Amino acid sequence: IGIIPKKNTTIKHSARGFDTKKYSINEQSYRGDLVPLDENSKKIIVLGDSHSFGVGVNDHETFSYKLDKLLDDYRVMNVSSPGWGLTHQINRYMTIGEIHNPEVIIIQFCSNDPSDNLREKSIVWDEAKSEFVKIKIQKSDYNSIKNLLTNVPFVFDFLSGNSLIYQRSKQIFARYIIRDTKKIAQDFIDSDQIELSLQRNYISLLDKFITKLVDENKKVIFIDVASQLKNFNQEIYSFVLNQDNKKRINYLDVSKWVNESYYEKYDLGPGFTHYWGNYSNRWIAIKLAEHITNNYDLQEFDWFESIKKLDMIDKCDELTC
């Protein structure tokens, strides 16, 4: 049940035994500083869900913030949002990302993405026009509560401003729906059990999007959470590897940088929310910066200076970052 954050809002994320985190939403409803349309820097667009959005970490602890500071010639726009799949990400790219004419697009995959495309379809490919077309999300039991809340402003403002309450409410409602019907249960079982039709639907959408970006001379980076892509080895994983081999995209395996299976033991991320905490995001940012610098800018990446920058960022607080 994804939402576009309310513009010009600071979302508070609190839990017992966990320092309150703040998520700063700008006037275009994405997290972080607003990147002006007329800024001359090259642009990077991050498309993802709550992992890329940065649930559980402060603004300066997201990998997009760190990546922005590591790359002097680029500005990074993190237009990710919790609960989103590829259909929402493409829609969001066309709405506020494409107009910036970005050089690089980072697509983040999570195991719920294939069913998101079916459950909350917001974009379709028009064969006659050979282009993506936005559509209104169809009514369903699963997203009806979201639609109801958005029509009650004071309730929506409270929940979106206290994201942990929203997350817990969403999980309870999702479990109720699953008990009542099996229509969307693919979201909550092991990803290798997801039916092939959902995987092929996802591939079709991703293929069209990659083709659009490549035809526009964009660089496409594909990353996944906790090696979840490998659970889709029947279809999606093979497709992504094939696209990487053809050099249409660059698939970067985040699990090689951070062993996400140890996230609780080594404090890689907040255990009650997500895998990617500040430690993980440091590695994701620096490895992405290395890849972009070495492969796209054809320059030598300076690890020493980059580590110094990251150390300075980690000493930030919300007043100095």
N, C-alpha and C positions, 0 to 999 in steps of 0.2 A: 504494500500500500504506500506508494511513493508520493511525495509532495514536492512542489517547488517552494523553497523557504520564502517567508514573507520578507519583502525588501526592507532595507535599513533597520534590521532587527539584530539584537544580540540574544542568541539562544543559550540558555543555561542547562548544563547536563550534570546532574547530581546523583550520587548514590552513597549509601552508608559506607564509611571507611574509605571514601574515594574523593579526592579534591574536586571541587566543582570546576568543570571545563566550560569555556565560553566559545561560542561559534559566532563570528562576526559576518553578517550577511549584508552585502552592499546594495546599492539602489537598482541593480539589475538582477537581484535575487540569486546571486551565487556567492560562495564563501571567499573571503579575502578582500584585498584591495581591488577597487574598480580599475580596470585597464582601459584608458581612453581609446576611442576608436581612431583618433588621429595620431596616436603615439607611433613613432617611427621604428621602434624596436620590432624584431621578429617575434611572432607569437607562437605559443604552445597551448593547445586546448586539451584539457584532461576530461575524459568522459568515463564516468564510473558510478558506483553506488555509494553506500555508506563507508566503505573501506577507503575509497579515494576522497570522499567528502571529508573524512577524518573524524568519525564518531569516536569519542573517548580521548581525544587529544585537543590541546589548545591550537589556536590559529598558527602559531609559529612552529608547531610540532608536526604539521601535515607535510607529506612529501612534496606537495605542489609548492608550498611556501619556501621550503628549503631549496627546491630545484630552481625557483625564480631567483633566489639569492646567489646560487652557484653559477648561473649562466648570465654573464654581463650583457650579452647581445640579445637576450630574449626576455619576454614577459610571459608569465604562466597564468592562464585563466583556468581555475578549477570549477567547472560548471557541473560537477557531479552532484548527485543528491541521493539521500537514503531511500532505499526501496526501488531503485530504478533498474530496468533491464535495457537491452540494446534499443528497443523501440522508443523508449523515452530519451535515450542518449542521442539518437539520430535526430529526433524532434528538437531537442534542446540545441544541438549543434546548428541546425538550420535556422533556429530562432535567434540566437545571440552569438553563436560562434563563427559561423561561416562568413559573416560580414566583416570580420577582422582579418580575413585572408591569412589564416595561420600557416606556418611552415610545417609544423609537426602536430599530429593528433595522437594522443595516447588513449587507447581503449582498454579498460579494465574489465575482466570477466569474472563472474561469480556463478556458483552452481544454480542459482535461482533464475538466471537470465533466460534460458529457453522457455520456461513456463510464463515468465513475465510478458514475453512477446505475444503469447496467446491470450493471457488473462486481461492485460491492459493495453491492447494494441492501440498505438497512437499515430502510427505511420504505416503507409503501405507503398509498394512500388507500382506505379502506373505504367504498364507495358506500352500502352499507346503513346504516352508522352515521354517514356524513358526517363522518368524522374520520380523522386519520392514525393508523396502527397500526404499532408497531415489530415488526420481524421479525428472525429470526436470519439473518446473512449466510451464503449458501450456500457450500459448499466449492467451490474452484476451484484450478487450477494457480497462478493469479496470487496468491492470498492464502494459499496453503498454507504458504509459508515464514514468513509473519508468525504464523500460528497455531502453528506449530512452535516459533518463538522465544519466544512468550509463555508456552509451557509449560515452558521451561527458564529459570527465574528469573535465574540468575547471568549467562547469556548475554544475555538481554533487558536486564538492568540495565546491562551494559557497553555494549551497542549504543545504547540510548536515552540513556545518559549521554555518549556520544560520537557526536553526531548525524551528523557527516560520514561516519563509517564506515558508519552505517546507510544513509545516502543512497546511497553508492557501491555498497553491497551490493544495495540495491533496484534501482538502475539496471542492474547486471550481470544480475540475475535477470530483469528485465523484457525486456532484449534477448534473453536466452535463450528466453524464452517466445515472443517475436515471431518469432524464427527458426524455432521449432518449430510455431507455429500462427498463423493470421491472425485469430483470434477477437477480440483486443483491440487490433489494430494501429491502430485509429482514434485511440488516445491519442497516437501518436507520428508522425503525418503532419500535413501542413498542415491547420489547422482547417477551411478551406473545403471540404475533401474529405470531412469527416465526413458519413456518410449521414443523410438527412433523418429517418429513423425515430428516431435517437438525439436529434436536435434536438427533435423533437415530443414525445418522452418527457420530456425536460428541461422543456419548456414546460408540459406538463400538470402536472408536479410543482410547478413554480414558481407557476403560476396558482393551484393549490389553496392553496399556502402564503401567497401574497399575499392571497388572499381571506380566509383565516383571520385574518391580521394586521389587515387593514383592518376586518373585522367587529368586531374587538376594539379598534378606534380606535388602532391603533399607527401610527406614522410609519415608512415603509420607504424606506431609501436603498439604491440599487443602484450599485455601482462595479465596474470591471473592470481587469484588469492589461494594460498595454501595448496598449491598444485592441483586445484580442483579441476582444471582443464583436462588433466590426465585421466580423470574418471569417465570422460566422454570419448574414450579412445575408439569407440565404434564409428563415430562420425566427426564430431567437432574438433577433437584434438588432431585427428589426421588431416582435416581440412586446414587448420591453422599451420601445422608443420609444412604442408604442401605450399601454402602461400608464402611461408618464410623461405622455403627452398627456391621458389620462383622469384624471390627478392621483391615481392609486392608489399610485404610487411616485414617487420623485424619482431619475432617473438622472443621476448626476454623472460626467462624463467626466474621469477623472484625467489623461489625456494632455494636457488643456488647461492643467493646472497644472504638470506635469513632462513634458518631452519625453523619454520613456523610451528612445527610440532612441539617445540620447546618454549613456546611463547610465555607460558605461565611460570615455568621454572626460572627463566632468565629475564623475566619482566619485559618481554618484547612487546607486549600489548596489554591493554586492560582486559583481564579475564572475563569480566561480566559482559563485555561488548564484542570486541573485534580482535583479530590477530595483529593488526598493524598499530603498534604504539609508537612512541617517539624513537625508540631504538631502531625498530624496523624501518621507520620512515627515513631515518638518516641514511641507511644503506640503500634503500630504494632510490632516494634522491641522488646520492652520489654516483650510483651505477648508471642511472639514467643520464646524468650529466656527462659522465665519461663516454657513454655510447654516442650521445648527440655531438659532443665535441670532437671525438675521434673519427666518427663515421660520416657525419653530416657537414661539419665545419672543417674537417680535415686538418685539425690542429691537435697538438699534444695536450692531453688533459693534465692539469697540475694537481696532483693528489695532495701535496703538502698544503698549498694555499686553500684547497677546498675543505680539508679537515679543520683548518684554522677558522674558516668561515662558519662551519657547522658548530664548532665549539663555542663561538661567539653567540650564535643563535640560541644554543641551549642555555646560555646565561641570561637570555632575555626574560622579561616579564611583559605583561600586557601593556605596560606604560612605555617601554623602551623599544619594543619590536616594531 
